Amino acid sequence: MKAHDHNPPHKRPPLTVDEQLATLEIECRARIVKVRHAGRMRNVVQLSALNMRGDALARQSEIRGLKQLQFACESRMRELVASHILELRSMRDLQLLIQTRSHFQHREWSHLKGSYPLLFREADNEAERIERRVE
């Protein structure tokens, strides 16, 4: 055995709270870019979940990027819902409309229920109106 095998590996000192906040700010900005390009609601929800611990969690109100990330996520969700509604409005076949609406409800809009319940309700109500119109 070599002498350096017994020494503990060199560890970086933990980040200060200000360094943690700066790191989270950068992470928020990177996620905002990804949110704007996300094509699925599931991806937006995953990107909105930021892992914060300790002192940074207590001082989360100081992270401007966090509010911007939340706003970007909600905006992207609204854009995705609008595109889904537009797709439903373009349909003339009732069976296809019902099938597509079911897909959106179970595969896409289900991600709205926890974070954006009002948006989920708006989307579901509009889809129901479109279905009644096609009938």
N, C-alpha and C positions, 0 to 999 in steps of 0.2 A: 504494500500500500504506500501511496505517496503521502507526503506530509499535508498537502493541501486537500486531500480527501476528507480529513477530519474537520476542516474549517467549514462553517456554514456558508452557503452560497451568498454572494453579495446581493443584498436586497435594496431596492430603492426606498427612500423614506416615503411614507404615505403623503398623498397630496393634501395641501392645506384646503380649507373650505373655499377660499377664493379661487384656487386652482381647479377644484371640483366644479365650481359654478362656471368657470370659463370653459372647461371641457364640455359640460352639459350644453352650454350656449352653442358651441361648435357642433355638437351632435344634433341639436335641434335644427340648425341651419341645413345640415346635410340631409336630415330626414324630410325637411320641407321640400327640398328638391325632389326627393324620391316620391313623396306624396303626390306632387303635381303630375307625376308621370305614371302613377299607379293605375292599372286598368281594372282592378277588382277591389271591392269593398273590404274583403278580408285583408288585403295588403295594406290598405289605409289604416285599418284598426291595429294591425301589428306594428306599423310605423308610429302610431300615436302613443303606444305604450312605452314610455321612457323609464328606464330602471334607475331610480334615485334612492340613495340610502343615507342614513345618518344626518349629519349637519346640513348637507345639501337639500335634503327633503324638508327640513325645517325652514330653510331659506328659499324655497322654490318660488315664492312671489317675486324674488329679485331677478329671476331668469326671464328676460324679455322674450327670448326665443321660444320659451315654453308656450306662452300665449299665442305667439305667431304660429307655432306648430298646431295648436288646437284649432285656430282659425283656418289654417290651410287644410286640415283634415275635414272640418265641417264643410268648407267650400267644395272640396273634391267630392265628398259624399253627395252634396247637392247636385254637382255636375253629373255624377254617375246616375243618380236617380232621374235627372232630367233626360239623359240619353236613353234610359230604360223606358220612360214614359213615352218618349218620342217614337221609340221602336214599337211599343204597343199600339200607339195611335195609327201607325202606318199599316197595321194588320186589318185584313178584311175577313179572314177565315176565323170563325168563332173557335173551332177546336184548337187551332194553332195559337190563337190569342190566350185561351185558357191554359194551354200547356206552357207557353212562354211566361205568363203571369205567375204560374206555380213555380217555375224555375227561379224567377226573380225573388219571389217570396221566400223560398227555402234555401237558395244558394247565395243570394246577394243581400237582399234586404234583411235577412236574419241578423246580419252584423250591425244593423242600425238599432235593433231593439234595446240593447244595453246602453249605448252612448247617446243615441239620437232618436228617442222614442217618438217625438213629434214628427220628425222627418219620415220615420217608418209609417206612421199613421197617415200622413199626407200622401205618401206613395201608394199605400194600399187602397185608400179611398179613391184616388184618381184612377187607379187600375180597375177598380170595381165600376166606376162611372164609364170608363171606356168599354168594358165588357158589356154593360147594359146597353150602351149605344149600338154596339155591333149586333147584339141579339135582335 
